[in-house]
Amino acid sequence: MNSQKLEAMMNSTEQTPTRPDRLLGTVLRAQSGFFWVQTSTETVICKLRGRLKRERQASDIAVIGDQVEITLVGNGEGAIESVYPRRSKLARRAAGTRGAYKEDVLVANVDQVLLTFACAQPAFTPRMLDRYLVICEHSGLEAIIVATKIDLVDQAIATKLFAPYEQINYRVLYVSNQTGQGLQAVRDTLAGRISVVTGKSGVGKSSLLNALQPDLHLDTGTISTALNKGRHVTTVAELIALDLPGKGYVADTPGIREIGLWQVPADELDWCYRELRPYLGHCYFAGCSHIHEPDCAVRTAVNAGKIDHVRYDSYVKLRQGES
């Protein structure tokens, strides 16, 4: 692995450790309390210092992509002493202790998110995609939609599924791991960037990465025909170096069956639906929820066919707190 390239890509500004006995590194893998940290010279398996564990945390202490300071403790092992502030993150809401919720950060310090959804097997779930897009918009992350298994349906059907997103200027890549369609476009998108590939279980994330770079040999699974749901195959998130022109790194995340929004205020939700933005501030009532108030510019646009009804219904359900 080109560790110097990784360090350069992960740091927007040059950083140095705060103490001479510490090393700067990037978390490449996290599993069962152990963290594989890439420094400028080697990969060190680390644990968190007890002090970090004892600190009250509303979120994950360290995840893949995090920049950390470590000390060596011998035998190729180390301890994470501190975690640098994140410049970006992909996170969701997760159940915490005593019925509370906490932030579940999937990956830190990324440039873009490839939202991977199958055209079939499992069926396309627009509501789940909408939740992902809200998270990306609220976090300031570039979102690219990857429509996989295009070989299972007619192109016209696939285009119809994702047309509402292309109409609001989301980039959609139509891909088949079997025929190779669209793979070069994905390679070009990943090259030279830090990316995360995420989406519903069974949509073919690991298969996609194997098709892009066969020597990865990532495990792949099958679809449960009874439930039409994917089986979880990737169980550990990992940052993977790509052998592409301009290099690049990608996080293959475990499949997700549900995604909840984390700290997206209701009055900011409408801005996260980019097709609503031209009408915000033009409603009769300040603070309009765009659900029941009269003289609502957003609802007028929906009725005029300027905003997709399905996307608007998605917004309403999220605004009302429905799952």
N, C-alpha and C positions, 0 to 999 in steps of 0.2 A: 504493500500500500504506500502511495506517495504521501507521507505524513506532512511534509512541508506544504504540499499543494492543499491538503485538507485544512491545515492551520491557516493558510492565507485566505482560503475561501470562506472559512467560518468567522473570520475576524474582519469587520469593516474598518476598524482602527487597530493600530499596533498596540498590543498589550504586553506587559511584563509582570511577572509574579510580584506580589507585595513583599515577599521576604526571600533572601538568597537561598534558603534551604527548600524552597518550593518550586514545583514545575507547573507550567501551564499545559493543559490538555483539553481534549474534546471527548465527551462520552459517546462511544460508538455503539455500545450495547448495554442493556440493563436487564438483570434477571436475578430474582430471589435475593435481593439485597447486595448483589455484586455488580460492579460497574467496570466495563472494559474502557480504559481511558487511553487515548492515543496522544502521546507527547511528541516532541520533535524528533525523538530518537527510538522510541519503543512503545509497545502497548503494555499497560500496567493494569492488573486486576486489583480493583480498589473496593474498600468499604467506606461508608460514611463515618466520620468522626461522631462519637457519642454526643458531643455538644450540638451538632447539627440535628441529630435525631430528636434531642430533647426540646429544641426550639419549636414553638407552636407554629404549625404550618397549615395554611388553608389550601395549599396546593402541593404538588409533588416537589420534593426537595431537589432531586436531580433526575433528568431524563436524557434520552439520546439527543445529541445536538448541543447540550449544555457545555459552556466553557467553564472549566473548574481549575482550582489550584489543588495540587496534591503534594504529599510528602511520601518518600519511599520508606518502607518499613522492613525491607529485606526479602530475599527469595522471589524477586520479581513482583512483589505485592506492594500496595500503597494504601494511603488513606486520603479521602477527599476532605480538604480543610475548608474550602469555601466554594460557592457557586456564583458566577458572574451574573449580573442582570441580563435578561433575555431581550434581544432586539426584536424578536417575533416568536410566535408560538401558535400551534394548533391545539386547541383544548376543547373539552366537552364537560358537561355536568355529570358527576358520578355520585352514587350514594355514599355517604359518610357514616360516622358513628351516631348513635342515638337519633336516627331518623333525619339527621341534617345532610346537607349536600356539600360536596367539595369540588374543587377543580381538578380534572384529570387531564394533565398535559400529555399529549401523545408524542410531540416532538418539538424541540426548540430551535430557534435561529435558522429558519428555513426561508427560502426565496419564493417558493411557489408550491401549490397543492394540486396534485392531479387527482380529481374526484372520479373514481372509477366505478361505472355502473354498467351492468350488462343489458343488452337489448332483449335478452330472454335467458331463462334458466340460470339464475332466478329472475322473476319478473321485475321490470323497471319500477322503482318506487320514487315518484317525483317528490313526495313529501319529505323523504329522507334527504334527497339531493337539495331541496330548498333549505333544510336545516343546516346542512354543510355550507351552503352558499352564504347564509346569514352569518355563520361563524367566521368565514373567510372575510366577508365584507367588514364585519365589526372589528376584526383583528388586523385589517389592512393587508391581508395576504392575497396574492394573485391566485385566482382559481381557474383551472383548466379542466374541462369535462372530457373524460375518456370513455367513449361508448364501446364496450367490448362485445365480443361474440356476434359481430356484424354478419358473420357467415350463416347464422341461424335464422335470420329474417331477411326479407326484401329490403333493399336500400331505402325504398320509399317509406316503409314502415318505420325504420330506424330514424330517418330524417324527421318524420312526423312526431316521434316521441320527443326528440330533443329540439324541435323547431322553436318552441317558446323561449328557450335559452339562447339560441343563436340570434333570435330577433332582438334580444336585449344585450347583444354584444359579448356574450360569453363564447369563448373559443371551444369548439367541440371537435375532438379527434375520433373518427370512426375506425375501429381497429378489429382485426381478426388475428389471433395468435395462430390459427390453423393455416390461413392462406397468406399471411404476411401483410395484408392490407393495412396501411396506416402506421406500420411499425417505424418506418423511417421518420415520419413526422413526430413520433414520440421521442425517438433518439435525438432529433434536432432540438426538441423542447427541453430535454434533460441536460444536454451538453453544457458543461461549464457552470451549472447551477446546483444549489442545494435544494432538493425536492423531497416531498413526501407523497407516497402513493397510498391512498386510503379509500375506503368504501365498504359496502355491505359484504358480508361473508359470501364466498362462492362466486364473486363476479370475475375472478381470474387475475387478481393482482400479481400473485407470485408467478402464474403462468406467463403473464405479460413480461415480467422482468426476466424470466428464463428465456423468452423468445428474443428479447433485446440483447441479452448477454448469456448465452447458453452455459458458460462455465460456472454460473452461480449455483446451479443445481438446487434451487429452492424447492421445498416440498410443496406439492399441489394436492388438492382434494377433489371430491366429487360432490354432486348436489343430492340432497335428500329428496327423493321423488315424492315421498309422503307429504312433506312440508314445503317443498319447492324452496328450501333454504340452503344456503351454503354451509358446509362444515368448516369449523375453525381449523386452519392448517398452520398458518403463521401464529405462533403463540408468544413470540418474543420480538419486540421492536428492535430493529438494528439499522445502523447507518452503513450503507454499502457503497464502496468505491466502484465507479463505472469506468469501463475501458472504452471511452468514446473520445472523439476529437474534442479537445478542450476539457476532457475529463468530466467531472460532475459526481455528485453523491446523491443517493436516494435512500429514503427511509421506507422500508417495507413494514407496514404496521399490521397487527392482528386484525382480522375481520371484525366489523362492528355491526351488530343487529339493531341497536338503538343509539341515537345520538341526541343528547339533551343540550340546550343552550346554557352557557355559563355566564351569568352577569351581563346579559343583554337587556338594558332597561326598556320597558314597554314603549317609552316615548322616543327611543332610538331605533326601534324595530323597523319602522316604515322606511327609514333611510337605507337599511340593509337590503331592501328590495329596490334594485336600481331603476326599474321601470316606473316606480312611484315618485322618484325624486323630482321630475319636472313639475309635478302637481303639488308638492309640499309647500306650505305657506300660502296657498291660494284658496284654502277652504274658508268658509264664512266664520267658523269658530276657531279661535286659537287653541292649540292643543287637541285638535280634532283626532279622534281615534280611527276615522275613516271606516267606521262600522255602522253607526246608527244616526249620526248627526245630520241635520238637513244642510243643503247647499255644500256638499262635500265634493271638492274637485276630483279627488281620487275615484269616488264611486261614479261620478259623472263620466270619467274616462273609461271605467270598466264597462258601463252601460253602452258607451259609444264604440266599444270594441278596441280601444287603444291600449288596454291592459288585459292580459290573458285572464280569463275567469278562474282557471285552475290555480294559477299563481296567486291571485287575489284571495281565493278561498284558503290557500295555504297561509297567507299572511293573517287572515282573520282568526284562524284556529290557533296560530302561535300567539297572537295578541291576547286571545281569550284564555291562554294557558292550557289548551287542549293538546294531548299527545298525538 
